[in-house]
Amino acid sequence: MSTYIAHGGKDTVITTEEKRALLHEALHKLGGIPKKILVVPPDITRLHSNAGELTRILYELWDTANGTTFDILPAIGTHAPMTELQITEMYGDLPKATYRVHNWRTGLYHFGEVPSEFVQEVSAGKLDYSIPIAVNRRLVEGDYELIISVGQVIPHEVIGIANGFKNILIGTGGVETINKSHFLGAVDGMERLMGRTDTSVRRVLNYAHAHYLKQLGILYVMSVMDADPSGERVMRGLYVGDDAQTFETAAGLSRAVNMTFLDEPLSKVVVYLDPREFKSTWLGNKAIYRTRMAMADDGELIIIAPGLREFGEDAEIDRLIRKYGYRSTPTTLNAVSENEELQENLSAAAHLIHGSTEGRFKVTYATEHLTEAEIESVGYQWAPLNEVLAKYNPETLVDGFNDDEFFYISEPGQGLWALRSRFSA
């Protein structure tokens, strides 16, 4: 188990050529550039992760070395498969690459399970079920010389800080792995997990890696991204390795550059959802997750969502969100206990808990494609998109405080905002 590259810092800016040199160095530390490679990057919902460029660089290194197989399996997890337009926008033109599609319900390789005793221990007795571990069959049976996981280390609502083993175990994971791990995080308490690496869900994934995934020899390429003073996304860190320590090192830098601590709660927050990334509340509710620890009681969160067209990325999950809505945690847990369809879709139940404000602050979605009736039916308030854009123009707003009237966030997926009093490392 090794860290091959650990390069970065709060003020570091890693250029494209430096990325290329670092990746080339890492591959040669492994013995050279393999002929048959599977790359597992995030999808378009992680557009700002720089995983697209890193994938292109890996492709160029492979192509120069006269490789024979370069497969790309986007780690979509529960998300909808990528369109051709999204693939081109995310990864560019890679003519010799073959794109594979993950389906979290079919085509899986089943390893075993994380035992119920372990889940009971890490959840402090809140849950006692076992968690079956399954991933896309291609990872085990694809006859690749090297599997490379590419992704961004960033605060996350389900696991605490994203990437590392999560990119494989969840991004290419099976139904029960995703359902039960997500529900564990929700029941354990999102605000107890976000921004931390020692969490119940991370311990479960570390267990799964140690007992099942380690044998695959996956190489993890992890970025830490930030915005420079002009607002441009820059890479602050690049970490390459095959162990948990490599992730922990990257997470330390992510905590330093991706978390914003506030001394006073925010009474009004405006968040913009890039339509290229966010077409569902399943994804768009990052606006809620990442700000909830900064929101004032009785505060208002306005979410500008021009691309929002649905609630779930999956038809069944969309139906469940529409049926049960974003209610309080006790209400959702009671619905789980009484309804088999939620018991069979625990990630949907977890999402309903994550998307609830527990009645503490107000959420207003400004949409064009989802109607007022649809938005209000799931528990949020609605406003016409054009009216909200006339008042809050993303092209003129700056991230942070705007005239002391409201706090603006242009990319909610790229950080975590919290009161110091609500966060303790």
Protein Blocks (a to p, Z undefined) as FASTA:
>chain_A
ZZfbdcddfkbccdfklmmmmmmmmmmmnopacfbdcdddddfklmmnommmmmmmmmmm
mmmnopabdcddddekjaccddfklmmmmnopafkbccddddfkgopacfbdcdfklmmm
mnnomaccdcdddddfklmmnopabdcddddddddfklopgghjllmmmmmmcfklmmmm
mmmmmmnopklmgopabdfklmmmmmmmmmmmmmnopacddddddddfkopacdfbdcdd
fbfklmmmmmmmmmmmmcccdfbdcfbdcddddfklmmcfklmmmmmmmmmmmpcghiac
ddddfkbcbfbfbfklmmmmmmnopadfklmmmmmmmmmklmmmmmlmmmmmmmpgghma
ccddddfklcfklmmmnopacddfklmmmmmcfklpcehjehhlaccdfblmlcccddfk
lpcZZ
